[in-house]
Every structure is written in structure tokens, then in C-alpha cells.
Amino acid sequence: MFSDSFNKAHDGRQLRSTVSEQSIELSIWNEDDKKALVSPKSNKSWQPLTQKAFFLVPTILASGALIAVLQVYLERSNQDAGIMFAPRIEDLPLNQTFCYLYLPTIVSLVLSFVWTWIDLDIKRLEPFVQLSRPNGALGKDSVLLHYPFDFVAFVPFAAVRRRHWPVFSASLAVVLIFWGLTPLQSSIFATRMTHKTLQVPALSSTSHLSLQEQKTTLTGLYAQSVYNIAWMNESLPPFMSRQGMLAPFSLEDHDGTIEAGETWTAPTRYYSVDLNCEEPTYNQTYIQSSWGCRYNGVNMLLDPNINAGQYSTMYVGYWYEETMDSYLKGYCPKETNQTFLVRWLAGRSKDPAKDPQYQNVNTTLWCRPSYYQQEVNATVSPPRMNIVDVVPLGPKEPLPSDLVNTTDLEWSMSQGYEMNNNRGSFPTSSWPNPRDRIQARFPELYWGYYLPNMASLALGAHQRPAVDYLDVETLKDSYQAAYRLLLARKLADVLSNDTKDANAVLATRNYQTQAVVMVPVFVYVVQGFLATTTIIALLIFGIPSWKKTNLIAEPASIAALMTLTCKDPRTIQTMGDNDCATSGKLEKLYGKTPFVLRKSDDDQETALCCLDQDSPRTPVHVLDEESTAPILPPELSWLSGSMFLVLQCLIVVALIYTWIRANMNDGNVPKSTVILF
């Protein structure tokens, strides 16, 4: 009797609770909800926007396009040593730097927004996916899930443990984009100093002054310049080195802009001279050469005024003037009129008792020049056109007779002044006298009233310790350096930069510049992240079971959730008495309870049903101390807030410190430095 009364009372209370809940639910619905309640509904299952084809397909295509674009630019960067070039990348305007400074960040943020949306829908709908299975799902795998409120980094592990693969995939994509793609996208671009090589058309000049123009216009200025180069390190004229002279060339369509470390390389002609020297043979009267020259040995006697530790030098040219004491004209065949004789001699002790085994060290050479031109591939450094490198392309050929009058040049070498006394910047045609320089540089050198100009020039052009000139090769190299310097400097006045009479050639332009390059490691990592998210999007789009639910409307609002539960008395009976239970108690009470989400027979309504056949659980109505305390997520606690504030302060301090150090240590970036953006 008592049991029947209790059951009737209990059923009445449940009925009143159901009616009350339904009344409350209807009272909080708005007009649109009420209209939707009585309007006919489609029998198609409801899907969120992010799981529909018109949303997922563009996402997949966009990710694939980004992978392809990155690969194309990476190949271009590897092939061209960069994708953007400038002397200083930071000086480029915003419209040129936007694509690599800001666009990657914008793209990564857009992808973050898209995948956050997809991930949120996957997480919040996973309970309904589990409930929509034919046999439903346990409470711990459905109604008790709270993926959207979990820490994003822990969700993939929780989803794997429960085998909820849609949640695992979507949350993994979000983790990769937030903690992988977003920070690394700024590292796929870097700036570094790079060498740029371009093939450009050029013109190699063939113009020069005629022999008559040289005779009437050239002055002895080149000899003064040679003196300055040898003794005072004067800058060389364009296309000239101490070893020779290049035929001038220039780029055909150059705008005058010179980049850092720029060089030009082009085929052209190189003009220089070699000396062929030999040691003489002696007889009782003369010293002789193998090509028929001879010189009186009396003129080679040692000056008695030279002491031990002193040195003497001598130069005898071919050409003769009335004031000359030493010359070879008449002592050499006419066809060998280029011959000259040089000597370097060391003094000896005058007292044989102090040096009984003294030896007169004497180095004497017969020499004659061989002027030549040669096809070369020359590299010069603009704008001064200093010679950087000369690579021969063909054999040495005799110097054209109409290029320069070598006879006049050798005559001036012998006499020490110009044959053609043309008025110039200096009031004399004599070559400069370097005696002061000789005395300062070679104090051990002895001469009487006369020091030959070529001897002094050889010492200046090839400066070595005095004792070294006793070596045959060193003595030859010193005069060869003087000959080359004189010929090259004179040709600098003879050859013309005029490109009217020029040969068209193909030149190579090399220069250093800053370049924006793609860093392969980071590009591949970013592509891997994008490929992973693309595959996940394909899985979401292609696997129906990942998104199939029995929902017929958006379940986002509390009213919608109340609607799902109010149609099943067993669910209300099972859970109605535990309205004060905490989440931990709910896990214990309903973790093993099966639930299912079913559609009505006409597919117009959906109800959350409890499949538990066990007896009702003990009601939980008592509010203990723990349940009455305010409940806040850990992120909003005082401890978390304080730690976050301290972290932000540390970041501000670090940024201020970095800014101060950057301004204190301002300077040029080393050439080998790579700067990641």
C-alpha cells in the first residue's frame, strides 16, 4: 500500500517536473524558435558550415596552392640565389617587401581562423556523432565530453585514448598551425649577401691614337706618373696594372649604377712585354751575347771607391746621343737594337789581409724585350676599372707596329727624356730624378756622378733588399717590372675609351647584393604542416562517419540542448534527481550509462534517450561545501593570472633590452650573416 502510494507520488512529481521543464523551455524560446517548432522540417541531418563541401574544398585547394607556391619560389631561390635583390633590402618600399614580410603572417592567421572554426565544430559535435551511432555510446564517450573546454595541446592525447579520430585529427591540425606554422612561417625567408651573375652585352674598344698623333700630342707626363706609381703608390689608370694594359671595354646599356663588389668580365686584348735575358760570355776584351752584341770589358771595371757592404748598378741602352758615355749602338747588329746590358755588383774589402778569400760578386745580364698582345678574358672593378684578373684565351702575338712606337720609348729609356718635346703639364721633357728616394730606400747603393734612369726605375718598380739583386732572376724581374710599367702607362694615354669603333662582346657582370632567399629547411617543415592539414581536411570531407549525426538543427544554445532531453522520460528520470552533482560525481554516476540520439518516426524531431535498464540512482540533492564554492576554470585563477602577468613583464623587459643593445651596437652586418625574418 505504502509502496503504491510512493510510486504514484513519485510519478506525479516526475510528471510535474517534466511539465515544469517543458514550460520553462517554451518560455525562454524566442519567436523564431516557436515558428520553427510548428513549421515543417527537412528530414536531412544538420551539418555545420565548416563540414560542408563549399567550405572544405576551398580550404583543401588553398593549402595545396600554398604548398605549390612555396615549392616554386624555393626552386627559384635556389636557382637564382634569391627571389628579391637590393643593395639594402630594408630600404625597399613597402609595396615590394609586403609579400615576404607581412603576407605569410596574414596567410597563417587566416588558416588559424579557418582551422579554429573547423576544430571547434568537430569538438562540440563529437558527442552527437557518438550518440548517433545505432547503439549509442556510453556517457563518458558522449554526454560527458568537454573537448571545447580542454587545453588545446592535451586534446589530441585525450582523443587518441578514446579513439575519437575526428577530434584527434582536427586538434592536431590546430596544434600544427598554432605552434608550428604560425611561428615558422616567418623563418622561411632570410636575407643574406649573395653574388649575382648576369650575362650582358658589352663593347670592346679598338680605337687608339695614331703614331702621328702620339708624336705630336703625347708628353712626358706618363713618365712622371710611372715615377709616382713606383715610388709613391699612385693610383693606376683604368684598365691598367703594373704588368700590362687592357684594351678598354664597357657595358652596352649600363645605367651607371655600381653595386657592392661589382666586377665586369669580358674578352679583350692585353698588352705587355717580356724580357729575355742571358748571362754574358767573356773574352780578354769584351763581354758578349749569343745574338751578336758585345761590350768593352774596360767599362765593367769595379769602381775603387766602393766599400764592402755597398752595391753598384749599371744600365747600358742601345741608343746613342752626343752626351752619352755608354751605349750599345754600333756594338750590336741593327736588328737587335732593343738590346740593353745591366749589372748589379757588390763591393769588396780593400785589404786582402782582412779578407784573403774575397770574391767579387757580380751579376751581369744581356736582355732584350719582347712586346706582345694577347686575347684574354679580363675582369675589372668599376668604376675605377682596376684589373682584378686576366685569363689568357690565346697565344702571345707580336705587338702591332702601328699601336705604339717602341723605338721612341726605348730611346727615352736610354736618354732619360722624351724624344718628342711636346708642351704639357711639366715645363721639361726630362724624366723625374728619383735620387732622394734611392738614397732613402737603398742607402747602401753607391754611384758616382751618374745613376741611369732605368736602373733607378727598376729598383722602384721591383723593390727588394739590395743583396737580392745579385740573383739573376731578381735582377731580370726588376727591369721587366720597369719595362712593363712604362709600356702600360704609355698605352693608357694611347688607347681610347671611344666605343664608336668597338667589337660587340658578351660580358659577365658580377656583384654582391642583399637577397631575400628561401630557407629550405623551414620551407620543407612548413610544407609538411600544410600537407598534414590538407590530408586532415580531406579525411573530414571524405569520411561520412566522422560527421554523421541525427541532429536536425544547430545544438549550440542551451534551449536546443533542453529540447533534446525533454522528450525522453527515462533520461529525465535518470538524471533529474542529480541536478546538484559536480562534474566528478557525474562521471561516476553516468560514465557507464548508455545514451543514444534518435530521430522520431517522421524525422521531424530528435531526442536524447537513456538506454540504461538499471534501477534509478540515489538522488543527490544535498549541497555540500565543495559544490557551493565558486567554480572557475584554472585559467582564470589568481595563480594563473599572476604567472601570465609576470611573463608579460619579462617579455617587455627583454624587448626593451634588445632594443637598447641594437642601438648601442649599430653597424654593418657581416657579409656571411644570414638574417631570418
C-alpha positions in Angstrom: 0.0 0.0 0.0 2.8 2.3 1.0 4.8 1.3 -2.0 1.9 2.1 -4.4 1.4 5.5 -2.8 5.1 6.2 -3.1 5.2 5.2 -6.7 2.2 7.3 -7.5 3.7 10.3 -5.7 7.0 9.7 -7.4 5.3 9.5 -10.9 3.3 12.7 -10.1 6.4 14.5 -9.1 8.2 13.4 -12.3 5.3 14.4 -14.4 5.2 17.8 -12.8 8.9 18.1 -13.3 8.6 17.3 -16.9 5.8 19.7 -17.5 7.6 22.4 -15.5 10.8 21.9 -17.5 8.9 22.0 -20.8 7.1 25.1 -19.7 10.3 26.8 -18.7 11.8 25.7 -22.0 8.9 27.1 -24.0 9.0 30.3 -22.0 12.6 31.0 -23.0 12.2 30.3 -26.6 12.1 33.3 -28.9 9.6 33.8 -31.7 11.8 32.2 -34.3 12.2 29.1 -32.2 8.4 28.9 -31.8 7.9 29.3 -35.5 10.4 26.7 -36.2 8.7 24.3 -33.8 5.5 24.3 -35.7 7.0 24.6 -39.2 7.7 21.5 -41.3 11.4 20.5 -41.2 13.6 18.7 -43.6 14.5 15.2 -42.9 18.1 15.8 -43.7 20.7 15.7 -40.9 22.0 19.0 -39.9 25.7 19.8 -40.6 27.7 22.9 -39.6 29.1 25.2 -42.2 32.6 24.0 -41.7 31.8 20.4 -42.7 30.2 21.2 -46.0 31.8 20.9 -49.4 31.8 24.6 -50.2 33.9 25.3 -47.1 36.3 22.3 -47.0 37.1 22.2 -50.7 38.4 25.8 -50.9 40.4 25.1 -47.7 42.0 22.0 -49.3 42.7 23.8 -52.5 44.2 26.8 -50.7 46.5 24.6 -48.7 47.6 22.7 -51.8 48.2 26.0 -53.6 50.3 27.3 -50.8 52.5 24.2 -50.9 52.9 24.6 -54.7 53.7 28.3 -54.4 56.3 27.6 -51.7 58.0 25.0 -53.9 58.1 27.2 -56.9 59.7 30.1 -55.0 62.1 27.7 -53.3 63.3 26.4 -56.7 63.6 30.0 -58.0 65.5 30.9 -54.8 68.0 28.0 -55.3 68.4 28.7 -59.0 68.8 32.5 -58.8 70.4 32.7 -55.4 67.4 34.7 -54.2 63.9 35.9 -55.1 64.4 39.6 -54.4 67.6 41.7 -54.7 68.7 45.1 -53.5 71.8 46.7 -52.0 69.9 47.1 -48.7 66.7 45.0 -48.5 65.4 47.1 -45.6 65.5 50.2 -47.8 62.9 48.8 -50.3 59.4 50.3 -50.2 56.5 48.6 -48.5 54.9 47.5 -51.8 58.0 45.3 -52.5 58.6 44.0 -49.1 54.9 43.3 -48.1 54.8 39.9 -49.8 57.6 38.4 -47.7 57.4 40.5 -44.5 53.6 40.5 -43.8 51.8 38.3 -46.3 53.0 35.0 -44.7 51.8 36.1 -41.3 48.4 37.1 -42.7 48.0 33.8 -44.5 49.0 31.9 -41.4 46.4 33.9 -39.3 43.7 33.2 -41.9 44.5 29.5 -41.8 44.4 29.7 -38.0 41.0 31.2 -38.0 39.6 28.6 -40.5 41.0 25.6 -38.6 40.0 27.0 -35.3 36.4 27.1 -36.6 36.7 23.6 -38.1 38.2 22.2 -34.9 35.6 23.8 -32.7 32.7 22.3 -34.7 34.4 18.9 -34.7 34.9 19.0 -30.9 31.4 20.2 -30.0 29.7 17.8 -32.3 31.8 14.7 -31.4 29.3 13.8 -28.5 26.4 13.9 -31.0 28.4 11.8 -33.5 28.9 9.2 -30.8 25.3 9.4 -29.7 24.1 9.0 -33.3 25.5 5.5 -33.7 22.9 2.8 -33.9 23.7 1.5 -30.4 24.6 4.9 -28.9 27.5 5.5 -26.7 28.5 5.4 -23.0 28.2 8.6 -21.1 31.9 9.1 -20.7 32.2 9.0 -24.5 29.3 11.2 -25.3 27.3 13.4 -22.9 30.2 13.9 -20.5 32.7 15.0 -23.2 34.1 18.6 -22.9 36.7 18.8 -25.7 36.0 22.5 -26.5 37.0 23.5 -22.9 40.2 21.4 -22.7 43.7 22.8 -23.2 44.3 22.6 -26.9 47.6 20.7 -26.6 46.1 18.0 -24.5 43.1 17.3 -26.7 44.9 15.1 -29.3 46.1 12.8 -26.5 42.7 12.5 -24.9 41.1 11.9 -28.3 43.5 9.1 -29.1 42.9 7.5 -25.8 39.1 7.4 -26.5 39.7 6.6 -30.3 37.8 9.7 -31.3 39.8 10.2 -34.6 37.9 13.2 -35.9 38.8 15.2 -32.8 42.3 13.9 -32.8 42.8 15.0 -36.5 41.3 18.4 -36.2 43.0 19.2 -32.9 46.3 18.0 -34.3 45.8 20.4 -37.3 45.2 23.3 -34.9 48.3 22.5 -32.9 50.4 22.3 -36.0 49.1 25.6 -37.3 49.2 27.5 -34.0 52.5 26.1 -32.7 54.2 25.1 -35.9 53.1 27.0 -39.0 52.5 30.4 -37.4 55.9 30.8 -35.7 57.9 29.1 -38.5 56.3 31.0 -41.4 58.5 34.0 -40.5 61.6 31.9 -40.9 61.1 30.6 -44.4 62.5 33.9 -45.7 66.0 35.2 -44.9 68.3 37.9 -46.2 72.0 37.4 -46.9 74.8 38.8 -49.0 74.9 36.9 -52.3 76.8 37.0 -55.5 74.7 37.9 -58.6 76.0 36.9 -62.0 74.4 38.4 -65.2 75.3 38.0 -68.9 75.2 41.4 -70.5 76.2 42.8 -73.9 79.4 44.9 -73.9 81.7 46.8 -76.3 85.4 46.3 -76.5 87.2 49.4 -77.9 89.7 49.1 -80.8 90.4 52.8 -81.1 93.8 54.3 -80.3 95.9 57.4 -81.2 97.8 57.0 -84.5 101.6 57.2 -84.5 101.5 60.7 -85.8 99.1 61.8 -83.1 101.3 60.2 -80.5 104.3 62.1 -81.9 102.6 65.5 -81.8 100.3 65.3 -78.7 101.9 62.9 -76.1 104.1 64.4 -73.5 106.4 63.0 -70.8 103.5 63.0 -68.3 103.4 59.2 -68.4 107.0 59.0 -67.2 106.1 61.3 -64.2 103.1 59.0 -63.5 105.4 56.0 -63.6 107.7 57.6 -61.1 104.7 58.3 -58.8 103.4 54.7 -59.2 106.8 53.1 -58.5 107.8 55.3 -55.6 104.6 56.8 -54.1 102.0 54.2 -54.9 99.9 56.4 -57.2 96.5 55.0 -58.3 96.6 53.3 -61.6 94.7 54.5 -64.6 91.6 52.5 -65.7 92.3 49.1 -67.3 96.0 49.2 -66.2 98.0 47.0 -63.9 101.7 47.1 -63.1 102.1 44.1 -65.5 100.3 45.4 -68.6 97.3 47.3 -70.1 93.9 46.1 -71.3 92.0 47.4 -74.3 89.1 49.3 -72.6 85.6 47.9 -72.7 82.3 48.9 -71.2 78.7 47.5 -70.8 76.5 48.4 -73.6 73.3 49.5 -71.7 74.7 50.3 -68.3 72.8 52.9 -66.3 75.8 53.9 -64.2 74.6 52.1 -61.0 77.5 50.3 -59.3 76.7 47.6 -56.8 78.8 46.5 -53.9 81.8 44.4 -55.0 80.8 44.7 -58.7 83.1 43.3 -61.4 82.9 43.1 -65.2 84.4 40.2 -67.1 84.7 40.4 -70.9 87.0 39.2 -73.7 89.5 41.8 -74.7 93.2 42.3 -75.6 96.1 42.5 -73.1 99.3 44.4 -73.9 102.6 43.8 -72.1 106.2 42.9 -72.5 108.5 40.1 -71.5 112.3 40.3 -71.1 114.6 37.6 -72.4 117.9 37.7 -70.5 121.0 35.7 -70.5 124.4 35.8 -68.8 127.3 37.0 -70.9 130.3 35.2 -72.2 133.7 36.7 -71.7 137.0 37.0 -73.6 140.0 39.1 -72.9 138.5 42.4 -74.2 134.7 42.1 -74.5 131.6 40.6 -72.9 129.4 39.1 -75.5 125.8 37.9 -76.0 124.5 34.9 -78.1 122.8 37.3 -80.6 125.9 39.2 -81.6 126.2 42.0 -79.1 129.5 42.9 -77.3 130.6 45.5 -74.8 134.1 46.6 -73.8 135.2 45.0 -70.6 137.1 48.0 -69.5 133.8 49.8 -68.9 132.8 47.0 -66.5 135.8 47.5 -64.1 134.9 47.9 -60.4 134.9 51.4 -59.1 137.7 51.6 -56.5 135.6 53.8 -54.3 133.0 51.1 -53.5 133.5 49.6 -50.0 132.4 46.3 -48.6 128.7 46.2 -47.9 128.0 48.6 -50.8 126.5 47.9 -54.2 126.7 49.4 -57.6 124.4 49.2 -60.6 124.7 49.9 -64.3 122.4 50.1 -67.3 123.6 50.5 -70.9 121.0 51.1 -73.6 121.3 50.8 -77.3 120.6 54.3 -78.5 123.4 57.0 -78.6 123.4 60.7 -78.1 126.5 63.0 -78.1 126.4 63.3 -74.3 126.2 59.5 -73.7 129.3 57.7 -72.2 127.8 54.2 -72.5 125.7 52.8 -75.3 125.4 49.7 -77.5 124.8 51.3 -80.9 127.5 50.0 -83.2 128.2 47.1 -80.9 125.0 45.2 -81.7 123.5 44.1 -85.0 120.9 46.6 -86.2 118.1 44.1 -86.0 118.9 43.7 -82.2 118.6 47.4 -81.5 116.3 46.6 -78.5 119.2 45.1 -76.5 120.4 46.5 -73.2 123.0 45.5 -70.7 122.6 45.5 -66.9 124.8 44.8 -63.9 124.5 44.6 -60.1 127.7 44.4 -58.2 128.7 44.0 -54.6 131.7 45.9 -53.2 134.7 44.1 -51.6 137.2 44.7 -48.9 140.3 46.8 -50.0 142.6 44.9 -47.6 143.4 41.4 -48.8 144.8 40.6 -45.4 141.4 41.0 -43.7 139.6 39.1 -46.5 142.2 36.8 -48.2 139.5 34.8 -50.0 137.4 37.7 -51.1 135.2 37.2 -54.1 133.9 39.9 -56.4 130.1 39.1 -56.6 129.0 40.4 -60.0 125.7 39.7 -61.8 125.6 40.8 -65.4 122.8 40.2 -68.0 122.2 40.8 -71.6 118.4 41.5 -72.1 116.0 42.3 -74.9 112.3 42.9 -74.7 109.5 41.0 -76.5 106.4 43.2 -76.8 103.2 41.3 -77.3 99.4 41.4 -77.3 97.1 38.5 -76.2 93.4 37.7 -76.3 92.3 37.4 -72.7 89.2 37.2 -70.6 89.7 40.2 -68.2 87.9 41.1 -65.0 87.8 44.7 -63.9 86.3 46.5 -60.9 84.2 49.6 -61.8 84.1 52.5 -61.5 87.9 52.9 -61.5 88.3 49.9 -63.8 91.1 48.3 -61.8 92.2 45.0 -63.2 91.2 42.1 -60.9 92.1 39.1 -63.1 93.4 38.3 -66.5 92.9 34.8 -68.0 94.7 34.1 -71.4 92.5 32.8 -74.2 95.1 32.6 -76.9 98.8 32.7 -77.6 101.0 35.8 -77.3 101.3 37.7 -80.6 103.7 40.5 -81.6 102.6 44.0 -80.7 101.2 45.7 -83.9 103.7 48.2 -85.2 101.0 50.9 -85.6 100.0 50.8 -82.0 102.9 52.4 -80.3 106.4 53.4 -81.4 108.6 51.2 -79.2 111.7 52.6 -80.7 110.9 56.1 -79.3 110.1 54.5 -76.0 113.4 52.7 -75.8 115.3 55.8 -76.9 113.7 57.7 -74.0 114.7 54.9 -71.6 118.3 55.3 -72.7 118.4 59.1 -72.6 116.1 59.8 -69.7 113.9 62.3 -71.5 111.3 62.4 -74.3 112.3 62.4 -78.0 109.3 64.5 -78.9 109.4 67.6 -76.7 105.6 68.4 -76.7 104.4 71.0 -74.2 102.5 69.5 -71.3 101.8 70.0 -67.6 105.5 70.0 -66.8 107.9 72.5 -68.2 110.5 69.9 -69.1 110.6 66.7 -71.2 113.1 65.1 -68.8 112.1 62.1 -66.8 111.9 62.7 -63.0 115.1 62.1 -60.9 114.5 59.7 -58.0 117.8 60.1 -56.3 116.3 61.2 -53.0 114.0 58.1 -53.0 117.0 55.9 -53.9 119.1 57.3 -51.1 116.3 56.8 -48.5 115.3 53.3 -49.7 118.8 51.9 -50.7 121.4 53.7 -48.6 123.9 51.0 -49.4 123.8 51.8 -53.1 126.8 53.7 -54.4 127.0 55.7 -57.5 129.3 58.5 -58.7 128.1 61.5 -60.7 125.5 59.5 -62.7 122.7 57.0 -62.0 120.9 55.7 -65.0 117.2 56.4 -65.1 116.3 52.8 -65.9 118.4 51.5 -63.1 116.6 53.6 -60.6 113.2 52.8 -62.1 114.0 49.1 -61.9 114.7 49.5 -58.2 111.5 51.4 -57.6 109.3 49.1 -59.7 110.6 45.9 -58.0 111.7 46.8 -54.5 113.8 44.2 -52.8 116.7 44.1 -50.3 119.8 45.2 -52.1 121.5 41.8 -51.8 118.6 40.1 -53.6 119.5 41.8 -56.9 122.6 39.7 -57.1 120.2 36.8 -58.0 119.8 36.6 -61.8 116.0 36.2 -61.7 115.5 39.0 -59.3 117.6 41.4 -61.4 115.8 40.4 -64.5 112.4 40.7 -62.8 113.3 44.3 -61.7 113.9 45.5 -65.2 111.0 43.6 -66.6 108.7 45.3 -64.0 110.1 48.7 -65.1 109.6 47.9 -68.8 106.0 46.7 -68.2 105.2 49.8 -66.1 106.5 52.2 -68.7 104.7 50.4 -71.6 101.4 50.0 -69.8 101.4 53.7 -68.6 102.1 55.0 -72.1 99.4 52.7 -73.6 97.0 54.2 -71.1 97.4 57.5 -73.0 97.4 55.9 -76.4 94.3 53.6 -76.1 90.9 55.2 -76.3 87.7 54.5 -74.5 85.7 55.5 -77.5 83.1 52.8 -78.4 82.4 54.0 -81.9 84.9 51.6 -83.2 84.3 48.7 -80.9 83.6 45.0 -81.1 80.4 43.7 -79.6 81.1 41.0 -76.9 79.3 39.2 -74.2 80.3 40.3 -70.7 79.6 38.9 -67.3 78.5 41.3 -64.6 79.2 40.1 -61.0 78.3 41.9 -57.9 77.4 41.5 -54.3 73.9 42.3 -53.1 71.5 41.5 -50.4 69.0 38.9 -51.4 65.8 37.5 -49.9 66.2 33.8 -50.0 64.0 30.8 -49.1 65.5 28.7 -46.2 64.9 25.1 -47.5 64.7 23.5 -44.0 61.9 25.8 -42.8 60.1 25.7 -46.2 60.0 21.9 -46.1 58.8 21.9 -42.5 56.0 24.4 -43.3 55.1 22.4 -46.4 54.9 19.3 -44.1 52.5 21.1 -41.8 50.3 22.3 -44.7 50.3 18.8 -46.3 49.2 17.3 -42.9 46.3 19.8 -42.6 45.3 19.2 -46.2 45.1 15.4 -45.6 43.1 16.0 -42.4 40.7 18.2 -44.3 40.4 15.5 -47.0 39.6 13.0 -44.3 36.9 15.2 -42.8 35.4 15.8 -46.2 35.7 12.2 -47.4 34.7 10.1 -44.4 30.9 10.4 -43.7 31.1 8.6 -40.3 33.3 11.4 -38.9 30.4 13.9 -39.3 27.2 11.9 -39.4 24.7 12.8 -36.7 21.0 12.6 -36.1 20.7 16.3 -35.4 18.2 18.2 -37.4 19.2 21.7 -36.1 22.0 23.6 -34.5 22.5 22.4 -30.9 24.6 25.4 -29.8 22.1 27.0 -27.5 21.0 25.8 -24.0 17.4 25.8 -25.2 18.3 23.4 -28.0 20.0 21.0 -25.6 17.0 21.2 -23.3 14.8 20.3 -26.3 16.8 17.1 -27.0 16.4 15.9 -23.4 12.8 16.8 -22.6 11.3 14.2 -24.9 12.6 11.1 -23.1 11.1 10.4 -19.7 13.8 7.8 -18.9 16.5 10.4 -19.4 14.7 12.9 -17.2 14.1 10.2 -14.6 17.7 9.0 -14.7 19.3 12.5 -14.4 16.6 14.7 -12.9 17.4 14.0 -9.3 21.2 14.7 -9.6 20.9 18.3 -10.6 23.3 19.4 -7.8 26.1 16.9 -8.6 29.6 18.0 -9.5 31.3 17.0 -12.7 33.4 14.4 -10.9 30.2 12.8 -9.4 28.5 12.9 -12.8 31.5 11.0 -14.2 31.0 8.3 -11.6 27.2 8.3 -12.0 26.8 8.3 -15.7 30.2 7.3 -17.2 29.0 3.8 -17.9 25.4 4.7 -18.7 24.5 4.3 -22.4 22.8 7.1 -24.3 21.5 7.4 -27.9 20.3 10.2 -30.1 17.3 9.2 -32.1 15.1 10.7 -34.6 11.3 10.5 -34.5 9.4 8.4 -36.9 8.7 11.3 -39.2 12.3 12.6 -38.8 11.0 15.9 -37.6 12.3 15.7 -34.1 15.4 14.4 -32.3 15.5 13.1 -28.7 18.4 12.2 -26.4 17.4 8.8 -24.9 18.9 6.9 -22.0 19.3 3.1 -22.6 20.1 2.3 -19.0 17.8 -0.5 -17.7 19.2 -0.4 -14.2 17.3 0.9 -11.2 17.3 4.7 -10.6 20.4 6.1 -8.8 20.4 7.6 -5.4 19.3 11.2 -5.8 21.9 13.9 -5.0 20.1 16.9 -3.5 22.4 17.9 -0.7 24.7 20.9 -1.5 28.0 20.2 0.2 30.6 22.8 0.9 32.6 22.0 -2.2 29.5 22.4 -4.5 28.7 25.8 -3.0 32.1 27.2 -3.7 32.6 29.4 -6.8 33.8 27.3 -9.7 36.3 29.0 -12.1 38.4 27.4 -14.8 42.2 27.2 -13.9 43.0 29.8 -16.5 41.0 32.5 -14.5 42.5 31.7 -11.1 44.7 34.2 -9.3 47.8 32.0 -9.7 47.4 31.7 -13.5 46.7 35.4 -13.8 49.8 36.3 -11.8 52.1 34.0 -13.7 50.8 35.4 -17.0 51.3 39.0 -15.8 54.9 38.2 -14.8 55.5 36.5 -18.2 54.3 39.6 -20.0 56.5 41.9 -17.9 59.5 39.7 -18.6 58.8 39.9 -22.4 58.6 43.7 -22.2 61.9 43.9 -20.3 63.5 41.6 -22.9 62.2 43.7 -25.8 63.5 46.9 -24.2 66.9 45.3 -23.5 67.1 44.1 -27.1 66.2 47.5 -28.5 68.9 49.2 -26.4 71.6 46.7 -27.4 70.6 47.0 -31.1 71.0 50.8 -30.9 74.3 50.6 -29.0 75.8 48.0 -31.4 74.6 49.6 -34.6 76.9 48.7 -37.5 77.3 46.9 -40.8 76.1 43.3 -41.0 78.9 40.9 -41.8 78.8 39.6 -45.3 78.3 36.0 -44.2 75.4 36.8 -41.9 72.0 35.3 -42.7 69.1 37.2 -41.2 65.9 35.2 -40.7 62.6 37.3 -40.8 
